[in-house]
Amino acid sequence: MTASPTRRQLVFLLGSLLLAPLVTLYATQAVWLQSLWAPLPWMASHGGATVLFWVLFSSLSLTLYGFFRRLFPAYLPEVAVFMGVAVTSRYKLDINGAPLQLSDFAFVGNLGDITGYAASQLIPTLTTLLAIGVAAVLTETLRRKETWRPSLTQGFVLGSLCLTLFLSALYPGALQSAALRLDQNSPDQETRNERMGVVLGLYTAWAQRLQVETGTADPETTRLVDQLRADAMGPGTPAPAAAPDIIFVTSESFFDVTRLPGLTFSQDPLPNFHRLSETCTNGPFLSNTYGGGTGHVEMEMFTGLTSSLLKEGDTLNTLHTAVYQDLPTTVRLLQKAGYATTALHAHTSELYNRETIYPAIGFDTVAFLDDFLTPVEIAGKYASDDSFARELIARYEARDPSQPVFLYGMSMENHQTYTPEKYGQPSGFPAQCDKLSQEDLAILDALVMGLHHADASLGLLTDYFSQVDRPVMLVFVGDHLPSLNLSDGVSLYTHLGYSPTEEAADWDPETLENILSTDYLIWTNYEAQAAPDRMESCTFLGLHTLQRAGIPLNQYFSWLDREVASHMLLSRRTLFVDQDGKGTYSPSQEDLAILEQYTAVERNLLYRR
């Protein structure tokens, strides 16, 4: 029979049970916030999230403690996993501009490749190492200092009771409802982490996912979707004889940097873009993300579907492979209209499941960096935009001239991170700004260099295609604003007043719309006069490209144009942007009705198999 604990043993046990979850929360937040001090006021000001973390952490650790009857094996797994989540989420935010999300677990098999791709950025900071040290000291203290254990009966009773609490947390109920109330419908995972903490943020995303119905049982919507899908997979309508070749370039983090407030340049870093903008259709491009997430932008452009209407944790890149096989896409429509369809990415195939998705949505040919037909030069850390543009030209010249071509390209050179050492030399287009230090201007200059090279590739492409004897349409668009933190860790946009704070939750609709906006341009070699300038979005640029090229729409894109695109440009969680480009957090009842129908069709297409 186990003896009762001494007073000292009891104090150690109760202190461990009370403090271990809080110390773990502190350590994970220290990694996430990259500060040893910031977690303390965060925990004090987010009492609800702190208490909920303690309850959830304790439900599992006390279950393990009951069955193992030792603190060390009870706490070690949770501490290790939670610290791993915090470190991974922070690295992902620094590397790709977005924290760890539920959808990322679909790519766990690519972890080794992705780690290698970002190896140069996986150097832990001193704060991260110290936070890991705090977690290590916690677990080692539990291992060395514990001298009493409960009896088998006591442990079994405790473990069984706490297991019931832990299992209840996995299903909709009081604990998940509490998490959702604290979350306040966060617009994205980064905001959710700011409100809930880096670990509890993922739990809240899981709770959000479980609340979303999969698909729709509405018979009318089901019949409509069956009809749209069957038509999209049918023989299609041939493109007109005069239909142009379409070159669609998604340029990594491209935008007009000269429009940022407070920046001036003695020489124009984007001469081709500005020259072409005078005669070509152009304007703001509303992305569904900022700082990262190119693959999600691509898929909205290909499908006309909206990422924000998916189940929590899903993205348009992480669905079951079978979904893509019969999904209506611009690529499949062009393929069935007689186009040869080619996708070219100036990097490897590891990210965003492109190697699987591209062929499934209609691309005849898919090529990555290893498949380039032309020599590759490295600029910064990645394939140069000049090499990328020359490869596009080589692919075009190697086409079958008997059929029109849709050539999609995704560049890589201007990908983050931006440091003074990225190119090893200045851009030649120095920015002046009295709000930025010389160190900050040197960081900004790396971005300017990448943008200038992207602009030069635009000039190279338009010069080449202006000489071909086929009608050609070139769409050139930036996928999202770059993530660019300056020497103090604060973003360029906050320094310049483009966003008032770092906290996205504090932005008004106009600020969020600005942060989501890049630029696009449509050039042709056959139109006497360009179409009027307009604001575009990732959701409908693909549709509008088909219309501009004179390609007959199938039933799905006709429905999308009639029922959705004529009323809105973008839906992104809390932000709704109408067809005139006005953003709001409070859509009208008419707008909500459109979103409801749009959501029903989208979920039926994606989840009802």
C-alpha positions as CSV (number, residue, x, y, z in Angstrom):
1,M,0.0,0.0,0.0
2,T,1.4,3.4,-1.0
3,A,2.1,5.7,1.9
4,S,0.5,9.1,2.1
5,P,2.7,11.9,0.7
6,T,4.6,14.1,3.1
7,R,3.7,17.8,3.2
8,R,6.8,18.6,1.1
9,Q,5.8,15.9,-1.4
10,L,2.2,17.2,-1.6
11,V,3.4,20.7,-2.1
12,F,5.7,19.6,-5.0
13,L,2.9,17.5,-6.6
14,L,0.2,20.2,-6.4
15,G,2.7,22.9,-7.5
16,S,3.7,20.8,-10.5
17,L,0.1,20.2,-11.4
18,L,-0.7,23.9,-11.2
19,L,2.4,25.4,-12.7
20,A,3.6,22.9,-15.3
21,P,0.8,23.9,-17.8
22,L,1.5,27.6,-17.3
23,V,5.2,27.2,-17.7
24,T,4.6,25.2,-20.9
25,L,2.2,28.0,-22.1
26,Y,4.9,30.6,-21.3
27,A,7.6,28.6,-23.2
28,T,5.4,28.1,-26.3
29,Q,4.4,31.8,-26.4
30,A,8.0,32.9,-25.9
31,V,8.9,31.0,-29.1
32,W,5.8,32.3,-30.9
33,L,6.2,36.0,-29.8
34,Q,10.0,35.8,-29.9
35,S,10.3,37.5,-26.5
36,L,11.0,36.2,-23.0
37,W,8.9,39.1,-21.5
38,A,5.9,39.3,-23.8
39,P,4.3,36.0,-22.8
40,L,3.7,37.3,-19.3
41,P,1.5,40.3,-20.1
42,W,-0.1,38.2,-22.9
43,M,-1.1,35.5,-20.3
44,A,-2.4,38.2,-17.9
45,S,-4.5,39.9,-20.6
46,H,-5.8,36.7,-22.1
47,G,-7.1,35.1,-19.0
48,G,-9.7,33.0,-20.8
49,A,-7.3,31.5,-23.2
50,T,-4.8,30.8,-20.3
51,V,-7.4,29.0,-18.2
52,L,-8.6,27.0,-21.2
53,F,-5.1,26.0,-22.1
54,W,-4.5,24.9,-18.5
55,V,-7.7,22.8,-18.6
56,L,-6.9,21.1,-21.9
57,F,-3.3,20.5,-21.0
58,S,-4.2,19.1,-17.6
59,S,-6.9,16.8,-19.0
60,L,-4.3,14.9,-20.9
61,S,-1.3,15.2,-18.5
62,L,-3.5,14.1,-15.6
63,T,-4.8,11.2,-17.6
64,L,-1.2,10.1,-18.3
65,Y,-0.2,10.8,-14.7
66,G,-3.0,8.6,-13.4
67,F,-1.9,5.6,-15.6
68,F,1.9,6.1,-15.3
69,R,1.8,7.5,-11.7
70,R,4.8,9.6,-12.6
71,L,4.9,13.3,-13.5
72,F,7.8,13.0,-16.0
73,P,6.2,10.6,-18.5
74,A,2.9,12.4,-18.0
75,Y,4.2,15.8,-19.0
76,L,7.1,15.0,-21.4
77,P,5.0,14.1,-24.4
78,E,2.8,17.2,-24.2
79,V,5.6,19.6,-23.5
80,A,7.6,18.1,-26.4
81,V,4.7,18.2,-28.9
82,F,3.6,21.7,-27.9
83,M,7.1,23.1,-28.1
84,G,7.4,21.4,-31.5
85,V,4.2,23.0,-32.7
86,A,5.4,26.5,-31.4
87,V,8.8,26.2,-33.1
88,T,7.4,24.9,-36.4
89,S,4.7,27.6,-36.5
90,R,7.2,30.3,-35.8
91,Y,9.6,29.0,-38.5
92,K,6.8,28.7,-41.0
93,L,5.7,32.3,-40.2
94,D,9.2,33.6,-40.7
95,I,9.8,31.5,-43.9
96,N,6.5,31.7,-45.7
97,G,4.6,34.5,-44.0
98,A,1.9,32.3,-42.4
99,P,1.9,30.2,-39.3
100,L,1.2,26.5,-39.0
101,Q,-2.3,25.6,-40.0
102,L,-4.5,22.5,-39.9
103,S,-4.1,22.1,-43.6
104,D,-0.3,21.9,-43.3
105,F,-0.6,18.5,-41.7
106,A,-1.6,17.2,-45.1
107,F,1.9,17.9,-46.2
108,V,3.7,16.2,-43.3
109,G,5.2,13.7,-45.7
110,N,7.1,16.5,-47.4
111,L,8.5,17.8,-44.2
112,G,12.1,16.7,-45.0
113,D,12.0,18.3,-48.5
114,I,10.5,21.5,-47.2
115,T,13.0,21.7,-44.4
116,G,15.8,21.3,-46.9
117,Y,14.3,24.1,-49.0
118,A,14.3,26.4,-46.1
119,A,17.4,25.1,-44.3
120,S,19.3,28.4,-44.5
121,Q,16.4,30.0,-42.5
122,L,16.1,27.3,-39.8
123,I,18.7,28.8,-37.5
124,P,17.1,29.0,-34.0
125,T,17.1,32.4,-32.4
126,L,18.5,32.9,-28.9
127,T,14.9,33.4,-27.6
128,T,13.8,30.1,-29.1
129,L,16.8,28.3,-27.6
130,L,16.1,29.8,-24.2
131,A,12.4,28.9,-24.4
132,I,13.3,25.3,-25.2
133,G,15.6,25.5,-22.2
134,V,12.7,26.5,-20.0
135,A,10.7,23.5,-21.2
136,A,13.7,21.2,-20.7
137,V,14.3,22.5,-17.1
138,L,10.6,21.9,-16.4
139,T,10.6,18.3,-17.5
140,E,14.0,17.5,-15.9
141,T,12.8,19.0,-12.6
142,L,9.8,16.8,-12.7
143,R,12.0,13.8,-13.3
144,R,14.6,14.5,-10.6
145,K,12.5,16.0,-7.8
146,E,9.4,13.7,-7.7
147,T,9.7,11.2,-4.8
148,W,6.1,10.1,-4.3
149,R,3.6,8.2,-6.5
150,P,-0.1,7.4,-5.9
151,S,-1.4,3.9,-5.6
152,L,-2.6,1.9,-8.6
153,T,-6.2,2.5,-7.5
154,Q,-5.8,6.2,-7.0
155,G,-4.0,6.5,-10.4
156,F,-6.7,4.5,-12.2
157,V,-9.5,6.6,-10.8
158,L,-7.7,9.9,-11.6
159,G,-6.7,8.7,-15.1
160,S,-10.2,7.5,-15.9
161,L,-11.9,10.8,-14.8
162,C,-9.4,13.0,-16.7
163,L,-9.6,10.7,-19.8
164,T,-13.3,11.5,-19.9
165,L,-12.6,15.2,-19.8
166,F,-9.9,14.9,-22.5
167,L,-12.1,12.9,-24.8
168,S,-14.9,15.5,-24.4
169,A,-12.5,18.1,-25.7
170,L,-12.2,16.3,-29.0
171,Y,-15.9,16.7,-29.9
172,P,-18.2,19.7,-30.0
173,G,-19.2,20.6,-26.5
174,A,-18.5,23.0,-23.7
175,L,-14.7,23.1,-24.2
176,Q,-14.9,23.7,-28.0
177,S,-17.7,26.2,-27.5
178,A,-15.5,28.1,-25.0
179,A,-12.6,28.2,-27.5
180,L,-14.9,29.5,-30.3
181,R,-16.3,32.2,-28.0
182,L,-12.8,33.4,-27.1
183,D,-11.7,33.2,-30.8
184,Q,-14.4,35.7,-31.9
185,N,-14.3,34.3,-35.5
186,S,-10.7,35.2,-36.3
187,P,-10.1,35.9,-40.0
188,D,-7.0,33.8,-40.2
189,Q,-4.7,31.5,-38.2
190,E,-2.2,34.3,-37.4
191,T,-5.0,36.4,-35.8
192,R,-6.3,33.2,-34.0
193,N,-2.8,32.6,-32.6
194,E,-2.7,36.2,-31.4
195,R,-5.9,35.8,-29.5
196,M,-5.6,32.2,-28.3
197,G,-1.9,31.4,-28.3
198,V,0.0,29.3,-30.8
199,V,-1.1,25.9,-29.5
200,L,-4.7,26.7,-28.5
201,G,-5.0,28.5,-31.9
202,L,-4.8,25.2,-33.7
203,Y,-7.2,23.6,-31.3
204,T,-9.7,26.4,-32.0
205,A,-9.2,25.9,-35.7
206,W,-10.1,22.2,-35.2
207,A,-13.2,23.2,-33.2
208,Q,-14.2,25.6,-36.0
209,R,-13.8,22.8,-38.6
210,L,-16.1,20.4,-36.7
211,Q,-18.8,23.0,-36.7
212,V,-18.9,23.3,-40.5
213,E,-21.3,21.1,-42.4
214,T,-19.7,19.0,-45.2
215,G,-21.5,19.7,-48.4
216,T,-25.2,20.3,-48.6
217,A,-28.2,18.1,-48.6
218,D,-30.3,20.7,-50.5
219,P,-31.7,18.7,-53.6
220,E,-31.8,21.8,-55.8
221,T,-28.2,22.6,-55.2
222,T,-27.2,19.0,-55.6
223,R,-28.9,18.8,-59.0
224,L,-27.3,22.1,-60.1
225,V,-23.8,20.9,-59.0
226,D,-24.3,17.6,-60.8
227,Q,-25.2,19.5,-63.9
228,L,-22.2,21.9,-63.7
229,R,-19.8,19.0,-63.0
230,A,-21.1,16.9,-65.9
231,D,-20.9,19.8,-68.3
232,A,-17.4,20.7,-67.2
233,M,-16.3,17.1,-67.9
234,G,-18.1,17.0,-71.3
235,P,-16.5,17.5,-74.7
236,G,-16.5,21.3,-74.4
237,T,-16.8,24.0,-77.0
238,P,-13.9,24.6,-79.5
239,A,-12.2,27.9,-79.2
240,P,-12.8,30.4,-82.0
241,A,-10.2,30.4,-84.8
242,A,-9.0,33.8,-83.7
243,A,-8.6,32.9,-80.0
244,P,-5.3,34.1,-78.7
245,D,-2.5,32.1,-77.1
246,I,-2.7,32.9,-73.4
247,I,0.5,33.5,-71.3
248,F,-0.4,33.8,-67.6
249,V,2.4,34.8,-65.3
250,T,2.0,34.8,-61.6
251,S,5.0,36.9,-60.4
252,E,6.2,36.1,-56.8
253,S,5.3,39.0,-54.5
254,F,5.1,41.5,-57.3
255,F,3.5,44.9,-56.7
256,D,4.1,48.5,-57.4
257,V,6.4,49.5,-54.6
258,T,6.3,53.1,-55.6
259,R,2.8,53.5,-54.3
260,L,3.8,52.9,-50.7
261,P,3.5,56.1,-48.7
262,G,6.6,57.9,-47.8
263,L,8.9,56.2,-50.3
264,T,10.5,58.1,-53.2
265,F,12.9,56.9,-55.9
266,S,15.3,59.0,-58.0
267,Q,14.9,56.4,-60.7
268,D,11.9,54.3,-61.5
269,P,12.5,50.7,-60.4
270,L,9.5,49.4,-62.5
271,P,9.9,51.2,-65.9
272,N,8.2,48.5,-68.0
273,F,5.2,48.1,-65.7
274,H,4.6,51.8,-65.6
275,R,5.1,52.3,-69.3
276,L,2.8,49.4,-70.2
277,S,0.2,50.6,-67.7
278,E,-0.4,53.7,-69.8
279,T,-1.8,51.6,-72.6
280,C,-2.7,48.2,-71.1
281,T,-5.5,47.1,-68.8
282,N,-4.3,47.2,-65.2
283,G,-5.3,47.9,-61.7
284,P,-5.3,46.6,-58.1
285,F,-5.4,42.8,-57.7
286,L,-7.1,41.5,-54.5
287,S,-5.3,38.5,-53.2
288,N,-6.7,36.1,-50.6
289,T,-3.5,36.3,-48.6
290,Y,-0.5,38.5,-47.8
291,G,3.0,37.5,-46.9
292,G,2.7,34.0,-48.3
293,G,0.3,31.3,-49.6
294,T,0.9,31.5,-53.4
295,G,-0.6,28.0,-54.0
296,H,-3.9,29.2,-52.5
297,V,-4.0,32.2,-54.8
298,E,-3.3,30.0,-57.8
299,M,-6.1,27.6,-57.0
300,E,-8.7,30.4,-56.7
301,M,-7.6,31.8,-60.0
302,F,-7.9,28.3,-61.6
303,T,-11.3,27.4,-60.0
304,G,-13.2,30.6,-59.1
305,L,-13.8,29.0,-55.7
306,T,-13.1,30.8,-52.4
307,S,-10.7,29.5,-49.8
308,S,-12.6,31.2,-47.0
309,L,-15.7,29.1,-47.6
310,L,-14.0,25.8,-47.1
311,K,-14.0,23.7,-43.9
312,E,-11.6,25.0,-41.4
313,G,-8.2,23.5,-42.0
314,D,-8.8,22.7,-45.6
315,T,-7.3,24.6,-48.5
316,L,-7.8,24.3,-52.2
317,N,-4.4,22.5,-52.3
318,T,-5.1,19.9,-49.7
319,L,-8.3,18.2,-50.8
320,H,-8.6,14.5,-51.7
321,T,-7.0,13.8,-55.1
322,A,-10.3,12.6,-56.5
323,V,-11.8,16.1,-56.0
324,Y,-9.5,17.6,-58.6
325,Q,-10.2,15.0,-61.3
326,D,-13.7,16.4,-62.1
327,L,-13.4,19.9,-60.7
328,P,-14.4,22.7,-63.2
329,T,-11.3,24.8,-63.8
330,T,-10.2,27.4,-66.3
331,V,-7.4,25.0,-67.3
332,R,-9.7,22.1,-68.1
333,L,-12.1,24.4,-70.0
334,L,-9.2,25.6,-72.2
335,Q,-8.0,22.1,-72.7
336,K,-11.4,21.0,-73.9
337,A,-11.5,24.1,-76.1
338,G,-8.5,22.8,-78.0
339,Y,-5.7,24.5,-76.1
340,A,-2.4,22.8,-75.3
341,T,-2.0,23.5,-71.5
342,T,1.4,23.9,-69.8
343,A,2.3,24.8,-66.2
344,L,5.8,26.0,-65.4
345,H,7.1,26.7,-61.9
346,A,10.6,28.1,-61.4
347,H,11.2,26.0,-58.2
348,T,10.8,22.5,-57.0
349,S,7.6,20.5,-56.7
350,E,7.5,20.1,-52.9
351,L,5.1,22.9,-52.0
352,Y,1.3,23.1,-52.4
353,N,0.9,19.6,-53.9
354,R,1.4,21.1,-57.4
355,E,2.8,17.9,-58.9
356,T,-0.5,16.1,-58.2
357,I,-2.9,18.9,-58.7
358,Y,-1.7,20.5,-61.9
359,P,-2.3,17.5,-64.1
360,A,-5.6,16.7,-62.4
361,I,-7.1,20.1,-63.1
362,G,-6.2,20.0,-66.8
363,F,-2.5,20.7,-67.5
364,D,-1.1,18.5,-70.3
365,T,2.5,19.4,-69.3
366,V,3.9,20.2,-65.9
367,A,7.5,21.4,-65.5
368,F,9.5,22.4,-62.5
369,L,13.0,23.8,-62.2
370,D,14.7,20.5,-62.9
371,D,12.8,20.3,-66.2
372,F,13.9,23.6,-67.6
373,L,15.0,23.5,-71.3
374,T,17.2,26.5,-70.9
375,P,20.2,27.4,-68.6
376,V,19.2,28.6,-65.1
377,E,20.9,31.5,-63.4
378,I,20.4,32.0,-59.7
379,A,19.6,35.5,-58.4
380,G,19.4,36.0,-54.7
381,K,18.6,32.4,-53.7
382,Y,16.3,31.2,-56.5
383,A,16.0,30.9,-60.2
384,S,16.2,34.4,-61.7
385,D,13.2,35.9,-63.3
386,D,15.3,36.4,-66.4
387,S,15.8,32.6,-66.6
388,F,12.2,32.1,-65.9
389,A,11.0,34.4,-68.7
390,R,13.5,32.8,-71.2
391,E,12.2,29.4,-70.3
392,L,8.6,30.6,-70.9
393,I,9.7,31.8,-74.4
394,A,11.5,28.4,-75.0
395,R,8.4,26.5,-74.1
396,Y,6.3,28.7,-76.4
397,E,8.7,28.2,-79.3
398,A,8.6,24.4,-78.7
399,R,4.7,24.3,-78.9
400,D,2.6,22.6,-81.5
401,P,1.7,25.5,-83.8
402,S,-1.4,23.7,-84.9
403,Q,-3.3,24.5,-81.7
404,P,-3.5,27.5,-79.3
405,V,-1.5,27.4,-76.1
406,F,-2.2,28.2,-72.5
407,L,1.1,28.7,-70.8
408,Y,1.0,29.3,-67.1
409,G,4.1,30.3,-65.2
410,M,4.9,30.9,-61.5
411,S,8.2,32.8,-60.8
412,M,10.3,32.4,-57.7
413,E,13.2,35.0,-57.6
414,N,11.4,37.6,-55.5
415,H,10.4,35.1,-52.7
416,Q,11.3,36.1,-49.2
417,T,13.5,36.5,-47.2
418,Y,14.8,40.0,-47.9
419,T,18.2,40.8,-46.4
420,P,21.0,43.3,-47.4
421,E,23.0,40.2,-48.4
422,K,20.4,38.6,-50.6
423,Y,21.9,39.8,-53.9
424,G,25.3,40.9,-52.7
425,Q,25.0,44.3,-54.4
426,P,22.6,47.2,-54.3
427,S,19.7,47.4,-56.7
428,G,20.7,50.7,-58.3
429,F,17.3,52.1,-57.4
430,P,17.8,53.4,-53.8
431,A,14.6,54.4,-52.0
432,Q,14.5,57.5,-49.8
433,C,12.3,57.6,-46.7
434,D,12.8,59.7,-43.6
435,K,10.9,57.0,-41.6
436,L,13.5,54.3,-42.3
437,S,17.0,53.8,-41.0
438,Q,19.9,53.0,-43.4
439,E,19.8,49.4,-42.2
440,D,16.1,49.3,-43.0
441,L,16.6,50.8,-46.4
442,A,19.2,48.2,-47.2
443,I,16.6,45.5,-46.3
444,L,14.1,47.2,-48.5
445,D,16.6,47.4,-51.4
446,A,16.7,43.6,-51.6
447,L,12.9,43.7,-52.3
448,V,13.4,46.5,-54.8
449,M,16.0,44.5,-56.7
450,G,13.6,41.5,-56.9
451,L,10.8,43.7,-58.1
452,H,13.0,45.4,-60.7
453,H,14.1,42.0,-62.1
454,A,10.4,40.9,-62.3
455,D,9.7,44.1,-64.2
456,A,12.6,43.4,-66.5
457,S,11.1,39.9,-67.2
458,L,7.8,41.6,-68.1
459,G,9.6,43.8,-70.6
460,L,11.4,40.8,-72.0
461,L,8.1,38.9,-72.5
462,T,6.2,41.7,-74.1
463,D,9.2,42.5,-76.4
464,Y,9.2,38.9,-77.6
465,F,5.5,38.4,-78.0
466,S,5.1,41.6,-79.8
467,Q,7.1,40.0,-82.7
468,V,5.2,36.7,-83.0
469,D,2.6,36.2,-85.8
470,R,-0.1,34.8,-83.5
471,P,-2.5,36.7,-81.3
472,V,-1.2,36.6,-77.8
473,M,-2.6,37.7,-74.4
474,L,-0.2,38.1,-71.5
475,V,-1.6,38.3,-68.0
476,F,1.0,39.5,-65.4
477,V,-0.1,39.5,-61.8
478,G,1.5,39.6,-58.3
479,D,0.3,36.8,-56.1
480,H,0.5,38.7,-52.7
481,L,2.3,41.4,-50.9
482,P,5.7,40.3,-49.6
483,S,6.3,39.7,-45.9
484,L,9.0,42.2,-45.0
485,N,10.0,42.9,-41.4
486,L,12.7,45.5,-40.8
487,S,15.6,45.6,-38.4
488,D,13.3,46.0,-35.3
489,G,11.1,43.1,-36.4
490,V,8.2,45.4,-37.3
491,S,6.8,45.2,-40.8
492,L,7.6,47.8,-43.6
493,Y,3.9,48.5,-43.9
494,T,3.6,49.5,-40.3
495,H,6.7,51.7,-40.4
496,L,5.2,53.5,-43.4
497,G,1.7,53.8,-42.0
498,Y,0.3,51.6,-44.7
499,S,-1.1,49.5,-41.8
500,P,-1.6,51.3,-38.5
501,T,-0.5,48.3,-36.3
502,E,1.0,44.8,-36.6
503,E,-2.3,43.3,-35.3
504,A,-4.5,42.3,-38.2
505,A,-7.4,42.1,-35.8
506,D,-7.2,45.9,-35.3
507,W,-7.4,46.8,-39.0
508,D,-10.4,48.4,-40.6
509,P,-11.7,47.0,-43.9
510,E,-9.8,49.6,-46.0
511,T,-6.5,48.7,-44.4
512,L,-7.0,44.9,-44.9
513,E,-8.0,45.5,-48.5
514,N,-4.8,47.5,-49.0
515,I,-2.7,44.8,-47.5
516,L,-4.4,42.2,-49.7
517,S,-3.8,44.3,-52.9
518,T,-1.0,43.8,-55.4
519,D,-1.1,44.8,-59.1
520,Y,-1.9,43.2,-62.4
521,L,-1.6,44.0,-66.1
522,I,-3.1,42.5,-69.2
523,W,-1.2,43.1,-72.5
524,T,-2.1,41.9,-76.0
525,N,-0.5,42.1,-79.4
526,Y,-3.8,42.2,-81.3
527,E,-6.2,44.7,-79.7
528,A,-6.4,48.1,-81.1
529,Q,-7.5,49.4,-77.7
530,A,-7.2,47.8,-74.3
531,A,-10.2,47.1,-72.2
532,P,-10.9,49.7,-69.4
533,D,-8.9,49.4,-66.2
534,R,-10.6,47.7,-63.3
535,M,-10.0,46.1,-60.0
536,E,-9.5,42.4,-60.1
537,S,-9.3,39.5,-57.6
538,C,-7.8,36.1,-57.4
539,T,-11.3,34.6,-57.4
540,F,-12.4,36.0,-60.7
541,L,-9.3,36.9,-62.7
542,G,-9.3,33.5,-64.4
543,L,-13.0,33.9,-65.4
544,H,-12.3,37.4,-66.7
545,T,-9.3,36.1,-68.7
546,L,-11.5,33.6,-70.5
547,Q,-14.0,36.3,-71.3
548,R,-11.3,38.7,-72.5
549,A,-9.9,36.0,-74.8
550,G,-13.3,35.2,-76.3
551,I,-13.4,31.6,-75.0
552,P,-16.9,30.2,-74.7
553,L,-17.8,29.6,-71.1
554,N,-19.1,26.3,-69.8
555,Q,-22.1,26.1,-67.5
556,Y,-20.1,26.4,-64.3
557,F,-18.2,29.6,-65.3
558,S,-21.5,31.0,-66.8
559,W,-23.1,30.4,-63.4
560,L,-20.2,31.9,-61.6
561,D,-20.3,35.0,-63.8
562,R,-24.0,35.5,-63.5
563,E,-24.6,34.6,-59.8
564,V,-21.4,35.6,-58.0
565,A,-18.9,37.6,-59.9
566,S,-21.5,40.2,-60.9
567,H,-22.0,41.0,-57.2
568,M,-18.6,40.6,-55.5
569,L,-14.8,40.6,-55.9
570,L,-13.6,38.8,-52.8
571,S,-14.8,37.0,-49.7
572,R,-12.2,36.4,-47.0
573,R,-13.5,35.5,-43.6
574,T,-14.7,38.8,-42.1
575,L,-14.0,40.9,-45.2
576,F,-16.4,41.1,-48.1
577,V,-15.5,43.2,-51.2
578,D,-18.3,44.1,-53.5
579,Q,-18.1,44.4,-57.3
580,D,-17.1,48.1,-57.0
581,G,-14.2,47.3,-54.8
582,K,-15.6,48.5,-51.5
583,G,-14.7,46.3,-48.5
584,T,-16.8,45.8,-45.4
585,Y,-17.0,43.6,-42.3
586,S,-20.8,43.9,-42.4
587,P,-22.2,42.6,-45.8
588,S,-25.7,43.5,-46.7
589,Q,-28.5,40.8,-46.5
590,E,-28.4,40.6,-50.3
591,D,-24.6,40.0,-50.2
592,L,-25.1,37.4,-47.4
593,A,-27.7,35.6,-49.5
594,I,-25.2,35.4,-52.5
595,L,-22.5,34.1,-50.2
596,E,-24.9,31.4,-48.8
597,Q,-25.6,30.2,-52.3
598,Y,-22.0,30.4,-53.3
599,T,-21.0,28.4,-50.2
600,A,-23.6,25.7,-50.9
601,V,-22.4,25.2,-54.4
602,E,-18.7,25.2,-53.4
603,R,-19.1,22.7,-50.6
604,N,-21.3,20.5,-52.7
605,L,-18.6,20.5,-55.5
606,L,-15.8,19.7,-53.1
607,Y,-17.2,17.5,-50.3
608,R,-20.1,15.6,-51.8
609,R,-18.6,12.7,-53.7
